[in-house]
């Protein structure tokens, strides 16, 4: 009996590599989203700290209040920029999830074809072994007569 050979094995392996690549891209997008969230948390913590420092002083000059107000405006713009980047990141994640689903579907299709072919090959191999065993039994029986 010849050994099992799936003609599309190279394509199946390539699809598997594509699936891994798409999943890696998705993980990178998740990491990017987390980094954006951490940046937002750090900025908010920094503005809170500075606000507390300024307000804890016994007296404030108008320049300090203007600087604080300017800084808060800068922080609001920075937070808005981060929110926009986070929205873009979310859109990329949705798109990449679709790419992962498609890559998985294509791999699984070839994998199911391979399993079907392997099942058929095993069935044929078993039939061939049964036939060979029957022939050997018959030959042994005839020789013993």
Buried (B, 14 or more C-beta within 10 A) or exposed (E): EEEEEBEEEEBBEBBBEBBEEBBEBBEEBEEBBEEBEEBBEEBEEEBEEBEEEBEEEEEEEEEEEEEBEEBEEEBEEBBEEBEEBBEEBEEBBEEBEEBBEEBBEBBEEBBEBBEEBEEEBEEEBEEEEEEEEEEEEEEEEEEEE
